[in-house]
Amino acid sequence: MPVVAPDAAVLICRDCGHRQPFRRLPMFALTGPSGGGKSTVARLLQPALADTAVVVEQDVLWTAGLQDPTDDFGAFRSTWLRMAAMIHQSGRPVVLVGTVAPVQFESRPERVFLGEIHYLALVCDPEVLAPRLRARPAWRGWDEPRIAETLEFNDWLRRNGPALNPPVELLDTTDLPQAETAAAVTRWIAAHLPDRTSGTPVR
């Protein structure tokens, strides 16, 4: 694997020493439990951030070859870090939409290719989340054990997210309309964009 130079702006080949410019931009992980509103909000983010960031759904790479649970789905996580790093070379940061906890990215060797990763979780009251999941079509496989596991993750994020390293900021979508949720996420991204990558400010 290539290495990133100490000045963080150059990629170096371990074998031949070739050096080339390399952007290490921030990445934005829009996480949270299933049913929290991530995918719906992602569709609203795309036009709002079209000139600022690239919004991608994590599950687009959830293919047979990457569904190996070994090392906490390490191949899947590492592939996404590599993908985000390559997209960053276009000059626009990635907003990655999908369930993830910081430890699943921060421990990967490929983490060095990125700047800071910012985490925002869409969470909601369990009394709202559970009916959302039960209302999903049967073919999606949302039985009661899976719903209970998702509710547990939602509760864990609400209790522990801000204390994690790095922290996971929380946005409660219980009573928040979709458009307002998307606007709040857009403001959160804009607040963390360094001037050198922001281009036109997001409003």
N, C-alpha and C positions, 0 to 999 in steps of 0.2 A: 504494500500500500504506500502511496506517496505520503510525504510528510508536509506539514505546514510550517513555514519559516517562523522564527520568533517574532518577526515584525508583522505576522499574520496576513500579509498581502502577497505572499509568494508561495507557490506549490513547488516542491522539490522531489525529483525522482530519487528513490533510495539507491538505485543501481547505477545510473549514469550521472546523477547530479544536475540534470537539466532543470532549469528554473523557469517558471512562467507566472505571470500575474494571476492572482486568485482572490476573488471577493469572498469575505466571510461576513455575510449579512445576518441580521437577526431572523429567527423563525418564530412564528406565532402558532402555538398549539391550542386550537379550540376544542376542548375536551369536555368530559362530563358523561353521565350515564346515558344509555339508550333511552329515548323518550324525552330527553331534556330539551330538544329542539335544534340540535346541531345541524342536521342536514337541511332542514327548512330554512334556517337562518343563513346557511352557506349560500343558498340560491339567491338570497337577497343581498349578500355581501359582494357577489361577483360584479354587478354593475356599479356598486358604490366604490369599489376598490380597483376598478379596471385599469386606471393609470398609475396605481400605487403598489399593488401586490398581486400575487398569483394565488388564487383560492383553489385548493385541491381537496378532494375527498379521500381520506386514507383508505377506504375500502376498495378503491379502484384497483389496487394491487393485491387484494385479498384473493389470491389465486392458489391453486392446489400446491404449487411448488413452494409457497411461502407460508402455508398454514401449519407448519411444523411447530409444535409447542415447546420444542427443545430450547432451553435457555430463555424462557419467557418470550417465546416467539422472536428470538433474536434476529433471525434472518429477515423477517418482515420489518422489524424496527430499523435494522442497519440499511436495508434497501431504501427505506424512505429517507433516511438521513443523507445517503448518497444522492438520491434523486433531488432532494431540496437543495443540496449544495450545488448541483449542476444547474438547476433553475436559477439560483442566485447569481450565476455568472452573467445572466441577462441584465442584472442591475436591479431586479425587483425581488423583495423578500417573499417567502412562502407563508401562506396561512394554511396550516394542515388541519383538516377537520376530521376528528375521529377520537375514540376513547383511548386515552393514554395517560399514564402517570409519569412524573418526571424521572423516576429511577429507570424506566424502560428506555429512555433516550440518553440520559446523562452518563450511563455506565458503558455506552457503546464506543468502540475505538473510532468510529466514524464521526463521533461528536466533535472532534477537533476541526472538521471542515466548516463548521457553522459558527456564527457569532452567538450572542445570547439567545436562549430559547425562552420565550415568554409563554406562560400557561394561563388560560382562562377557562374555567369550568362553568357550563350551564347546568344548574341544579334546580330542584324544585321540591315542594312538599311531597312526601310519600303518598299522601291521600290523593294527589293529582297525578303523580307519576304512574302509580299502579294501574289506574283505569286507562291511561294512555297506552300502556303496554298490552293490556288485556283486549283492547279494541283492535289490535293489529290482526291481519288475516292469519288464519291457522297455518298456512304454508310457511310462515316465518318462524314457527316453532317456539312461540312464547308461552311455555307451560309455567306452572306455578313455581317450580324450583328455580327456573331461570329468572323469573320476575323477582323472586326473593333475593337472588344473588345481585341483581341490578339495584334493588332498593338498598341493599347493604353497601354497595359501592357508592351510591348517592349519599348515604348517611356518613360514610367514611370521609368523602370529599368535604362535606359541609363541616365536619368536626375538625379535620386535620389539614385540609388543603392549604390555608394560609401559612401554616407552620412548617410546611415541607421545604426542602432545599433543592432547587429553587422553589419559591412559593407558588401555589396555584391560587390565583385570584378567583373569586366566586361572583357569579351573576345569577340571581334567583329569578327564574322565568315563571314562577307559579301564577302570578297575576299580570305578567308583562306581555302585551301584544307582540306579535312577531316583528312588526315593523320597528317597534321601539327597542326590541332586543337587538335587532340588526344594527340600529343606530348606535346603541350602547357599545356593541362589539367594535364597530367602526371607529368610534371615539377612542376606545381602549387601544386599538392598533395604532392610530395616529399619535397617541400620547407616547408610544414606545419607539416610534420611528426616528432614527437619527437623521439630521438634516441632509446628509450625503445620499440617503436612499429614498427620501420622502417624495422628491419631485414636487408636484402640485400638492399643497396641503389638503388633507382630508377634512371635510366639514361635516 
